[in-house]
Structures are given as structure tokens and as C-alpha cells.
């Protein structure tokens, strides 16, 4: 009787170990993500929604901390609402990305591979122009290279509008070369 229960336990343990190895292997390989240069038209052609990670907003001015948090929230929401884009939750990005990490191709490619995203947006806010200047770099994670840059200026009272304009400029950078893409403002 004890021998039968030990065999049963051994079979269950081996089966559990096999399932765990399969899940771990799938997580490491991620068959749904290619690790080559990405483009929005190619992703759409293969019926994949482009996945975007918005990094924490940087600023050299410590007085802009509230604007940093607001821009991160608005930009993540705006890009998630444009066409078929999907953004990673900002909490998840913050847990995987250290704010002072340099934007180097290898770092971006590794972050994209680990997070399962196709594109990374690196936003920045500073004082300038008409009051505030929001800018952002769009990087594709296959090679970690920049594919576009956007800058918008405005007053502090127009944070929502500035975020919408920046989102549209970033979207245009993502779909560059796709022809005349119909753009509408993100839904609120």
C-alpha cells in the first residue's frame, strides 16, 4: 500500500515538474513576440495589437513632480485608446524600469523582450516655450532604436490637451509610412 502511494506521488510530482517546465519555456520564448525590428503595419498584418510601454516621465526640474505623474497617467491612457494600441500598466513598467536607466539600444531591447512590448515611449516634461514642454522619444524594442520624436508646448492649464497632442504625434511616428492614417482624438 505504501509503495503504491509513493509511486502515485512520484508520478504526480513528475507531471507537475513537466507542466512547470513547459510554462517556463513558453514564458521565455514568447511565440507571440518577434525580436526583430517592429512596424505597426506588419503587426496589424499579422493581427497583433501593437504593445507599448510608457516609461516614467523624466524631468530635470523637481518642481514638476505633479506634472510628471499626471503626464504618465494621461499618456498611458491616451495611447491605449488610439486605434488598436495597447499599453502596459504604468505600475508594471515602474516595477521593471529604474528611472535613471540610460536609453541605450541594448537596454531598450532587453526591456522590450522581458516585458513583451513592441515599442517604448520615453517622455519628458520641462519648463519652456509657453509654460510647459512635453517631449517623447519612440523606440522600437527589436533593435532598441529611435523611430520618432515629438514635442508639444503649452500652458499648465492645458495638460489634457497637451497630452492628447503628444499622443497623436507619437502615434503618427509609430504609423509613419503607412499612408494616410485616419486619426481621431483619444476617447476620454
Secondary structure, DSSP 8 states (H G I E B T S, - for coil): -HHHHHHHHHHHHHHHHHHHHHHHHHHHH-TT---S---HHHHHHTT---EEEE---B-S-GGGHHHHHHHHHHHHHHHHHSTT-EE--HHHHHHH--TT----HHHHHHHHHHHT-SEEEEEEEEEETTEEEEEEEEEETTTTEEEEEEEEEE-GGGHHHHHHHHHHHHHHHHTTTS-S--------
